Amino acid sequence: MRRPAVGLVLVALLATLLSVPAPAVATRTHEVSYDRYSLSVDGERVLLWSGEFHYFRLPSQRLWRDVLEKIRAAGFTGVSLYVNWGYHSPAPGEYDFTGVRDVDALLDLTEELGLYAVVRPGPYINAEVSGGGFPAWLKQVPGRARSSDPGYTRAYREWLARINPIIARHQVTRGGSVIAYNVENEYAANTDATYMRDLYDTARAAGIDVPITHNQCCDASWTPTWASGPGAVDIPGVDDYPQSFECQTPDVWGPWGPGLTERLSDHAPVYAAEYQAGAIDLNRAGYDRCRELTGPAYLRYFTKSNLIASGATMFGFYMAFGGTNWGWLGQPNDVYTSYDYGAAITESRQLTDKYAEFKRQGYFVRAVEPLTRTDPVAAPASDNPAVGTLARANPDTGTQFVLVRHSDPASTTDDVSTLDWSTPDGRYRVPVRVDGRDAKILVAGYDLGGQRLVWSSSEIMTHERIAGRDVAVLHGRAGESGSTVLRYATRPSVRVLAGDVRTSWHDGDLRLDYTHSGLARVLVSGGGRPPLTLLVGTEQTSAEFWRLDTEAGPVLVRGTALARDARVSGQTLHLRADTAEPGEVEVFAPARRLVVGGEPVRVRSTASGSLSGRLAGPDPVDLPRLTGWRHRAGSPETAPDFDDSAWTVADHTTSTSPVPPVTLPVLFAGDYGFDHGHVWYRGHFTATGTETAVNLNAITGKNGVYQVWLDGRYLGRAAGGTQADSDAPVNPAPGPGTFPLTGLRAGQPAVLSVLVENLGHNDDWTAEDMRFKQPRGLVGAALAGSDAALTWRIQGADRHATDPVRGPLNTGGLYGERAGWHLPGGGGPGWGAPRDPGPGVSWYRTTFRLDLPRDQDVPVALRFTGTGPYRAQLYLNGWNLGRYTADLGPQHDFVLPAGPLREHGPNTLAIAVVALDESTWDAPELAVLANHRIVPPPIGRLPK
């Protein structure tokens, strides 16, 4: 059960001890509780079906609403929200919750849209973000992260003192949306129970009174589970990624297990806290392959199996929308700019076949309330051993849920069977079919509104009471036979409006037999029950339906590309919906008139009890060609006479890093306050004439490089070191590089210029400082054949001087970034005609104007085609929206989200090309990724 509330005196005392403000006394408006079956709000059971959304991966407050409306429209009842410490804190004591970092506005929006929120503020989140969500400055804080060490404790309490009050005032118990609070993340290695307990107590002291959860990776064999003992949470959860992340082999089935969430506590619901709904693209196969790996077949088989096998009533699907690793947000070893994740909603906010499958399942779990409290029961026997069954039942209603699937999960055969099914209404022989990697949840003994469903071999998508009649949508695979049995006191009247449906009546049972094809429509009336409109479709036709809530009750919409929300006023349904092309719209609503986007729609009444009309599609959109490019060299730091007198002198002899420097002084970029992006080094020495080479070592993250010049002459490049491990903590491979030096004369002043990429900071998944606190930048530098002293100066992005609008992860230390060349109006003089880049940095700028239709949503991308040896940072109106790795791939399209993109006005595009050798400049172009007609209020409307 939920832990009892802490007394106010104890709260105030604990807040003082923890150095966080005591919460203000607030009147509870709702009560959140739980038992072994489910969460409850004010005693009403809740099946939490949530999708993960990362606000920090969509740098446009304007578009948060669009994505969250799409999540809601798919039937999700909630969202899971990581909060990224490093995204808000560029330096100790500095925090920013404005603009694209406004967590208050985000939670206002989830509340407005009626979505529950599970908020996950860490302190550690992983999420494939730089440092796993830890701020880079934490690497200079003494003491092991993710432990009760005093240095780390002071740091994370500082963070929680800022974020916890925001979360607390948005809890369901205060009239908000937050239904659960997640402490830490996948904390299974090098654990510290004192730390976990302090996180729990700190949250309670800040006024968090909803259940506190944790997500354990990756099954109950990991210890501890935080289900009991010191550091225990209220509701322990489990992460599971059964399809792994091998997107290049999407046909491999379940390499990481069956994906069944284990019960960790007899006193709390089964919580699938992170259940795989996509994949990171570890091998750069492209996210379309990741979407195939975790596509509709995977969602059907694994999610339905988990729902029935485990009885879980809390789900967090990772991800619903992936978004973009813009700026220097991403973790360096696993991801690139796109974090599309193969999710149901693409990076450009488009809906996929996976979205349709989520909608079918989401509507089902929302409509069929007995799923919130079930126990395992004996499953009906199958007469074909190739077809397996598993069952659960609600102990109060008797409703049964039978999972039908192949006994061999990897089977792709087409098999039929007959089930010997003892339902609450009698014993029946039920024919079923499983073709390929499929799974079905069949329901028996269910009060479907005012109807009694005895059993059906079709699956329920949704059912609602609309305008005095039951409307139900069932579905099955195209071409498969189906049957539905309904019980009545007397024989009802049956009218088949569409489709080939055969009816029979026997001893109180009305049986309907059909083949799933198109959309069959059946009207049933009489028999002692309310009228029923039964709609039986294929997977494809059922996905055409949208369910919306209004104050007058639910409505169903069919035929639009998206239905966002609805309102009934008198006899009129006001609808917000998107269209991708002209076509029919059908609504089931307590209304006689239809208004879409403020415009009346001519409709007719149908025999199904619906209204039918037509909607217009979007107008075509043409984007301008990008012309007028200008060029400017961007590596003045390589010139021997470049003035670096204002740069930071590298003079540290010690470091908090567990990775020892190869040479002294310490050259770690972070030790001098340069945390993100490129870092320049200039090493001055007086030659002895005996120098043969300079030996350098740099750590950049996977696929990073560093480049070297001597007195302006390019010496070459080397691959930077990647992730440290116990075998190579000092020189993680490849790292070291030797660059020959020639032509130096004794007594001659010389300067080495080194440009080092910092592709982000390692995560801390294993809670060990050797991993997380691995430095970035040069870690060693020495002259070979000479004892000449090297004096180093460093320049990069100063953690105390971050962009106040775009945040600390937007820019690095390139000369053009420091000079503002990436900003609108920041070009200045000195720009010329475009030319091909040589080794080092070249900048390209142009402007373009857009005037996109105001009633259309047109996602735009910047499309690159070049394949030369270069990497390019792209800046749109000063926003660093991507890194094109022309020499690596696979990404060529970079989404330009509305907000950073001015859809109505001038735009400035700047590209910093870091060429690894002589390259060819291939100018990118704008591309339309989709086109939908939308209706007011536009996507850009901010939450109230």
N, C-alpha and C positions, 0 to 999 in steps of 0.2 A: 504493500500500500504506500501511498504518498507519505513522505516524512512530515511530522507535525510542524506547524509554523513555529519559528523561533521567537521567543519573547522579545519585546521591544528593548528592554534593558540589556539583554544579552546581545541583541543586534548592535546597539550603540557601542557597547564595550568591545565587541568583536571588530566593528568598523574602525575604532580607534587603534586597536592593536594591528590591524592590517593596513593602516594608513589609507583607507578609502572612506569617502563620505558616507555617513549613515543615511539610509533611504528615508525619504519623506513618508510620513504615514499616509497611506492611500486606501480608499474604500474599495474593497473588492466588488467587482461587478459580475464576475463569473467565477466558478470553481472548476479547476482542472484536477482530475483524479485519475487513477488507473488501478487495474487489477491484473491478473495473469492473462486476461483475454485482450484488453484494449485500453486505450485512453477513453476518458469520458469528460464531457463539458456539461456542467450542471446536471449530471446524471445521465446524459444521453451519450451513448457509445459513438466513438469516432473511429472510422478506418482511415488512417493517415496515409494517403497516396500522394507522395510529394516528389517533385522533380528538382534537381540541383540547378541553381542559377547563380552565376558569379557577376555581381554588379560591376566589379573591378575589371572584368573582361569585356565590358561594353561601355566605352568612354563617352556616353551620351545619355544623360538623364532623360532626354526626350524619348529614347527608344526603350527604356525600362518598361514603360507601360505596354508597349507593343508585345514584347516578349512575354511578360507576365499575363497579359490577356490571352495569348496563344497557349500558354501553359494551362491556364484555367479552362480554356475552351476544349482542351483534350481530356477533361475530366479529372485532372489533378485537383485534390483538395488542399494541397499545400505546396510550399517550396522549402527547400533546404538552402541555407545561405551561409557560406563561409564569410568571415570578416578578416581581411588581410591586414595584420598589424603593420607590416612594412610599407603598405600602400598609403597608410595614414601618417607615418612617423619617419621623417627624413633624418632626424637627429634626436638624441636623448632630450626629453622634455618638450619636444616639438610635435604637435598633433594637428591634423587638419581634417575636419568633417564637413567641408563645404563642397559645392558643385558636384562633380562626379564622385565625390567621396562622402556624400550626404546620406548617411545610414538612416537618419531620422526620416528623410523623404522617402527612402526605399521602404521602410516599415509602414509609413503612412499609406503608401501605395498598396502593399499587400493587404493591409486592413481594408482599404477602400474596395478592393477587388474580391474580398471575402476569402482570401487564401490564408490558411494557417502557415506559420513560419517556424521552422526549426533553425535557430540561430547558432552558428558555430564559430565563436570568436577565438578559438585556440586556447592558449597563445600560439601553438603550433598548428598549422592546417595542412601542410604538404601541398596538395592541389596543383602540383607541378609549377608552382610559382617560385620566383627567386627566393632562396633561403627557406623554402617551405612556409613562407609568410612571415618569417622572422625579419625584422629590419636589419639592414647590413651593419648598422652601428653596434648591434648586439655582439658581433664578432670581436669587438674590442672590450667587451665587458668580461671581467674575470669570473670564472666559475662555469661549470658545465651547464649548458642549456638543457631544458627539460629535466631539471632536478631541483632539489630544495637548497641548492647552493645559495648563499646570501646575495651574491652579486646578481645572479639571474633572478632571484626572488624579487629584489628591488625593481628590476626592469619590468618583469611581467606584471607586477602589482601596479606599476605606473600605467601600463597599457589598460589593464582591466578597470582601473579607476576612471578611465575615460569612456570606455565602451560599455561597461555594465550598466551605468545609469540610463544610457540610451535604450538598451534592450529592455531594462526593467519597466520603463514607462510604456512600452508597447506590448506588454504581456496580455494574454487573453483575460487574465484576472483583473486587468485594469481597463478592459474594453478594447484591447488591441488584438494583434494577430499572433503573437509569439506563444506557441503552445508547448515548446520544449527548448531547453538550453543544453548545448553539447559542450562538455569540457574536454580540452585537449583533442587529440586525433590519432587513432591507430597507435596508441601508446602501449607497445608490447615488448620492446627491447630496452634493456638498461633502465628499468622502471624504478620509480621512487614513490612509494605510497604516501609519504609525507607531503610531497608536491601535489599529488592528486587530491588529497584531503584538503589542502590549502586552497586549491582552485574551487572546490565545492563550497567550502566555508566562505571564501571571498565572494562568490556569487550570491550566496544566501544573505550575507551581510549587506550587499548592494541592493537587496530587495527582490532578487530572483526567487519567485515562489512557485513557478511551474516546475514540472518534473525535470530533473537534470539527467542527461544521458551521456553515453560515450560510445564510440564506434570502434570495435575491436577488429584488428586484422589478424588472421583472415578466417579463422574458425575457432571453435572452443578448445582446440588443442593448444592454442597460444595461451601462455600464462603471464601475468594474471589477466582475468577477464573483467576485473572491476565490478563483478557481480556481488561480491561479499568481502568482508574483511576491511582493513584500513584502506581508505581511498575509494571505497565502493560508491557507485552512483545509484540513482533510483532505477533507471531503465538502461541496462547494458544492451548494446547492439553489436552487430557483426557486419563487416564488409565481405563482399563476395564478388569475384570477377571470374566466373567459370570459363569464359571464352579467352582469357589471357589477353595479350596485346599484339599478337602476331597477325597484323592486318594483311600481310602478304600471303597468308594461307587461310582465307576466310572460310573454307569448307571443312577445316578441322573442327570437330565438335566436342566441346566441353573438356579441353585439355587440363583445366584446373579444377575438375571435379563436377559434381552434380548440381552445385549452386543451391543447396538447401540450407536455409538459415537455421541454426541450432538455438534451442531455448537455453538461455544462460541463467534465468532466475524463475523460480516457481511463483514469485510474487509480482512479476512484471510481464507485459506483453512480449511476444517474440518480435524483435525489431531488426529488419533488414536495413541497417542504417545507410550503407552504401551498396546498392545493388547495381551490377553492371548494366549500363544502358548505352555503352559506346566504348571507345578505346583511344588511348594515346597511340600515336603513329611512330613507334620506336624505330622502325626500319624504313621510314619515309616511303611507304607504299602509296600514300595518298589517303585522305580521309573518306573517299568514296568506298575504298576497300574496307576501312574500319566500319563503315555503315553496313556493308555487306556481312562482315564478321558478326555483327550484333544486330542483324536485321529482323524483319517480322517473324521469320521462322524461329530464330533464337528467342525472341520475346514471347512468342506463343508457348514454346516448349518449356523454357527455363522459368519464366516468371509465373506461369500458371502452375507448374510443378511445385515451385516454392510456396505459392499461396496455399495450396492444399496440403502438401507434405508437412509444412511447418506450422500452419495456422497463424502465420504472421499477420498482424493488423497494423503495423507501422512499417512504411517503406520510404526509402530515400533513393531515387533512381539517379545515377551519376553518369552522364549529364542529361538534363532536358534540353538545355541550350549551352553550347560550349563557349563560343565567343572568340576573342582575339587576345593573344599575348602582345599587346601593343607596347610601345616603348621597350623598356628593359624588364618587363614583368615576368618573363618566363624563366623557369629553371633550365639550366644550360644543357643538361645531359639527356633529356627525354623529349623535348618539344621544340617546335619552331614557332613562327609568328602565329599561324592559325592554331586555334584550340577548338576547331570545329567538333572534334571528338567523335565524329560519326554519329552525332546526336540526332534525336528526332526532329529538332529544329536546327537548321543549318546555321553556319556563321553569318550568312546574309539574311537570316530570319525567315527562311523558307520552310514549308512543311513537307514532310517526306512520307514514304510508305510506312516507316517506323512510327511516325506520328499517328497515322491512321490506326495502327495496331494498339498503340497506347490509348487512343480514344476508345476503341472497342472495349478494352479491359477496364479503363478508368470509369467509363459510364456504368459498366457492370458492377464494379465493387462499390460504386456510389449508390446505385439503385437498390441493390439487394442487401438490405440491412442485416439479415441473419448471419452474414459473413463475419460480423464483428465479434461473435462469440460462438466458437465451434470446438468440438472435440473429435479425435479420430474415431471412426467407426469401421465396421467390416464393409469392405467394398463389394459390389456385385461381381459375381464370378463371370469371367470371359471364357467363351468356348474356343477361343483361338489363343494359344500361348504367346503369339507374337504381339497381341494387344493386351496391355496391362491396365489395371485400374487401381485407384486409391480414393479414399472417401473420408469426408468429415461431415458432421451434422451439428446443428444448433440444438442444444439441450432444452431450450424453452419452446421453440416452434416445431422442432423435429425436421426442419428443412435439411435436405441432404445435398451435398455437393460432391459429385463424382468426377475425378480426373481420369480421362481416357487418353492413352498415349501408347507408343510402342514400348514394349518391355526392354528392348535394346535402344538406348537413347540415340545411337548413331545410325539406326536403321533408316533407310530411305525407300523402303518398299511400300506398296499399296495393299493394306490388309483390311478385311472385314471381320466382324465378330458379332455375336449376340450375347448380350448381358442378361444374366438372371438377377433381376433387380427387385428387391423387397423394399418398396417405397412406403412412406407413411400412409398411402392410400390404397395399397394392395401390391401384389406381386405381378411383375410384368417381364416379358421377354422383349428386350430393346435392341434393335439392330444399330450397329455403329460401324464407322469406317475411319481408318487412320491412314492417310496418304503422306508418306515422307515424314520429315521432322515436324510433326504436328502434335498438338495437345488441345483437348477440349475440356471445359468445365461444364458438365451437365447438371441440371438442377431438378429436384423432385420434391414434392410436398411443400410447395411454396405458395403463399398468398400473394399473387401477382396483382397488386392493387385490390380491386374487388373481385378478382377471378381466383380460381383455384387451379394452379398448375400441378397436374399429377406427375408428369415427366415430359421432357423434350430431348430429342437428340440434336436439336439446334441449340446454339448458345444464346443466352440473353445478352443483348446490348444495353437496353434500358427499357423502362416502362414508367408512365406518368399518368396521373389523372388530369385530363385537360377538358375543360368545358363539359363536365359531367359524364365523361366517358373515359375508359381506360384505353391508352394507346401504348402498344408494346412493339419493340423492334427486336426480332430474332435474326440470327444469321448463321451461315455455314459456308463451307467451301463450294465454289461454283461447280456444278455438275454432280454433287453428292446428294443422295437421298436424305430426307429428313422427316421426322414425325413429331407431332406435339399432341399431348392429351390433356384436355381440360375437363373439370368435373362440374356438373350442374345438377340441380334438384330435379328439373324436368328438361326435356329436350329443347334446346334453344333453336332460334332461327339463325341460319348460316347463309351468308351471301358472299360469294367469291367475286371480287371486283377485278382482280388482275392475277395472272399466273395460273398454272395448272395445279390446283389443290383439290384433292379428293377427301371427302368427309364420310365418317361413319359414326354410328351411335350405338353404344352397348352399355347397359347397366349403369347409367349415370356418367359415362365417359364419352366426351366428344373427341374423336380422333381425326387429326388432319394429317394427310400424307402428301408429300410434294418433293420436287427436285429443286435444289437451290439454283435459281436462275433469275437474274434481274431482281425485281421487287414484286413479290406476290402480296396481294391485299385481300384481307378477309374481314367481313363485318359479322360479329356475333352479338345477338340480342336475345333477351328473355332468359329463360332457365333459372329465374330467381336471382340473377346478378345484373350489375350495370352493363351497359353496352360496351363492347370491346372492338377496337380497330387493331387487328393484328397484322403487322408488316413483317414479312419474312424475306430477307435478302441474302445476297452473297456478301462476302467480306467487302467487296468493292462498293456495293450499293449501300450497305449499312454505314460505311465510312462517310457517306454523303450527308448524314444527319448531324445536327448540332443541337445540344441541349442547353437551354438558358433559363435562369430563374428570373421571375418578376414578382412584384407584390401581389399580382393576381394569380400566381401559381406558375409552374414550369411551362415552357413552350418548346416545341421542336421545330427546327428549320432544316430544310433540305435544299441542296443545290448550289449554295454559295461556296466560295473558296474558304471562307472563314465567317463565323458569326460571333461577334464580340459581346454584345449585350442587347437587352430588349427591355421595353417598358410598355405596359398596357394602360391606356387612358380611355375610359369609356369602352367603346367598341373598336378602338384602333390599336393595332400593334405597331409601335415605333421600334425599328430595328437598326442596329449598326452592324454592317456586314461588308465583306470584301468580295470583289469579283475579279476573276482572271480573264474572263471572256463573257460575251453576252450569253444569257441562258435563263432557264426556268428557275424560279424560286417557289418553294412550297412551304407553308407554315401551318403547324397545328397549334392553335392558340385560342383563347377565349375572346375572339375578335371577329369582326366582319370586314375590317378595312386594314390596309397595310401601308405604312409609311417607312421608307428606307432612306436614311440620310436626309430627312426633312422633305423628301419628295414623295408625293402619293404614287403608289403603284397600282395599276389597274389589275384587279384580281377577279377570279371566279371561284365559286364554291365547288368543291369536288364531292363525289360520293363517299370519299374516305373521311369527310368531315374537316377537310383542310381548305386553305386558300391557296390558289395558284396564280402566278403572274410571271412577268419577265423583267430581268434587270439588264442594264447596259454593262458593257465591259470597259476596260481602260482604253484611252487613246494611245496610239504608238508614240514612242519617245525616241528622239535622236539626240545623241550627245555630241558636243563639239570635239573636233580633233585638237590634239595638243600641239600647238605650234609656238614659234617665238622663243624657243629654248635659248638660254644664255648659260655660259660656262665660266667657271673661275677655279683656278688651282687652289687647293685647300690644305697643303702641307708646308707652310712657311717654316715650321719648326725644324725642317731638315736642313735649312740654310745655316752655314757655320756662323754667320753674323746675326742670326735671329736673337732678339733681346729676350732672354729668359730670366732677367734679374728679379722680376716680381713673382717668379714661381716659388713653390715650396722646396726648401732644401731638405734632402733626405739625410737626416743625421741621427735617426734612432739607432740605438745599439741593442735594444730588447723589444720584445713583442709579446702580447698576450696569446698569440696564436700558438697552438700546440705543434705546428709545423715549423721547425727551425729554419731560419734563412740559410741559404747556401753560402752566402758571403755577407759581410757587413760593409756599410750600414744596412739596416733593414730597408728593403725597397717595396714592401707590401703596400699596394695602393690604399687599401682601407685604413691602414695605420696613420695615413696622412689626410683622411677625410674624403677620399675619392672612391665612391662606392659603385657607380654604375656607368656602363658604356666604355668608350675608349679612354685610355690614359696615355699621355705622352711623357717620355723620359728623355732628358738630355744629360749625357755624361761627359764632363770636361776633363781633359788630361793634357799633360805636356809630354810629347812623345820622346822616347829614348832612342828610337830608331831600330830597336830590337823586337818590336811588337810583331807577332806573326798572326795573331787572331784575337778575337774577343769571344769568350765563352759566356753565353747567356742562358738563362732558364726562366721561363715565364709560365704562369698558370692562367688559363683563359676559360676553361670549360670546354666540353666536347665540341670539336670542329672549329675551335678558335685558332687564330694565328697571331703572330707578332712579326713586325717588319723592322729592318735595321738599315740605317744610313750612316756613313762616315763622311763628315764634311760635305754633306749634300749628295754624296754618291751612294746609290742604292746597292746594298750588299746582299739583299735577299730576304727571305722569310723562313719561318719555321712554325711547325704546328705547336700550339701551346698545350701544356699539361691539362689533364682532365681531372677526374675525381680521384682523390687520395684513397689509398687503401692501406691495410696494415703492412703489406709487403713493400710498398714504395711510398712512404709518407712524405719524403723530402722531394723526390724527383718523380712525380707521377708521370707516366709515359704519355706522350712522347717528350714534351717539355724542353730538354736541353738542346741547344743549337750552337754550332761553332761557325764563326764567320771570319774568313781570312782577312787580314789587314795588310795592305801593301802601300808603298810609296811614302811612308811616314819618315820624316827626318828628325834627328835629335834636336831637341829644343823647340820643335814646332808645336804650337797649340792645336789641339784637335778636339772635335766634339762628335760623340755618338748620339744619334737620334733614334729612339725606339718607340714605335707605336704598338700598344698592346690592346687587343680586344678583351673586354670583360663581358662574357655572354651571360652573366648572372651568377648567383651563389648557390652552392650545393644545398640540397635539402638536408634534413636531420632525421630521416626516417628511423635510423638505428640509435638515435639519441647518444651520439658520440661526437665529441668536439673535433676529432681528427677529420671527420667528414664535413660538418657544418662550418667549422672555423678555418678550413683550408683557405689560404689567402688568394688574392687575385693580383695580377700585375707581375712585375719582375720579382723573382725570389733569389736570384743570384746573378752576379756580373763580375767578370774578372778578365784582365788582359793576359794573354799567353805570351811568354817570352819577354816580359817586361815587369818591373816593379813600380811603374808609374802609378801615382795615386789617381783614382777616379772620383770626381765629385759630381754627385747626381742632383738634379732638380726635377720636380714632378709637377704636372698640371693635369687636371681632370675636372669632373663635375663636382663642385663643392657641396657637401651635404647641407651646409648652412645657407645656401643661396639657390634654393630650388625654385622652379617655375610655380608661382602661386596659383595658377589656373590649372595647369596640366599635371602638377605633382612631381614628386622626387624621382620617378622612374622614366621621365620623358626624354632627357638628354644625357649625353656623355660629355667627353672632354675634347671633341674635335674643335679645331680653330673656328670653323664656321658656326658651330653651336655656341661657342663662347662669344662670338661676334654677333650672334643673332641672325645669321644668314637664313636660318630655317623659318624665321618669323615673317608674317606679312609686313611689308614695308621695311624689312631688315636687310635688303640686298646691298644697298650702298653702291658706290662706284667700283669700277674695275672689272666689270663683267664683259665678256666677249662672245664671239660666235662659238657654237658647240664644237668640241673636238674630242677625239678618243682619249681616254684616260691612260696615263702611265702609272707606274707603281706609286702608291700613296693615295692621297685623297683628292678627288675632284668633285666640285659642286655644280649642279645644274638646276636652273630655276625657270619657271614659266607661270603664267596666270591664265585662267579660263573663267568663263561666266556660265552659270546655270540658271535656268528658269523652268524647273520641272513643274508639271501640273500639280496644283495645290490639292486636288482631290485624288491624287494617285500616290502610291508608295512604290518608289523606283530605287531599289538598292543598286549602288554604283560601286564598281571596283576599278582599281588601277591594274592593268594587265601588262606584265613583262614578258618578253620573248627571248631576250639575250641569254647566252649560255657561257659567256667568257669567264675568265678567272677573276671574278670580282664579287663583292658583297655591296649592297646598296641599302641605305636607310632612307625611307620615304617620309616626308613631312608634309602634311596637309594643313595649311593655315597654322603652322607651328606645332601641330600634333604629330608625334612620331608614331605612325600607324603600322610600321612593318619593316622587316629586314629581309630583303630579297637575296638569297644565296644562289647566285647564278651558277656557281661551280658545283652546287650540291643538289638543288631542287628540294622537294618536288613542287613547292608552291610557286605559282605564277600570278594568281589573282589575289589582290589585297583589298579587302572590303574597306570602303570609305564611308563610315556611318554618318547619318544625318546628325547634325550638331557640330562636330568638327567640319563636316562638309556643309557649306552654305548652299542649300538647294535653290535659293533665290538670291543670286548676287555673285560678286567676284570671289575667286578662290586663288590662293597662292600654293603652288606645288614646288617643293624643293627636294632634291635628291642628292644625298652625299654618297658618292661611289668610292669605295675603298678597293682599289685595284691591287691585286697580288702580283701582277706582271703587266706587260703591255696588253691592253684590252680594246674591245670595240664597244662604242656606245650605241646601244639600241634603245631609242626613246620609247617609253611605255605609252599605252593608250587607255582611254576610259572605256569601260564596258558596262552595259546594262545586264544585271543578273536576274531580274524579275520585273514584273510590272502588274500592279493590282490597283483597281479602282477602290478607294476607301471612302468612308463617309464621316461626316462630322460626329463628335469632335475628332479632330485630326490626331494622328499618332503623337504629334508634338505637345499635346495638352499635358501639363505637369499635374501631379497630384495636388489636391487642395491643401 
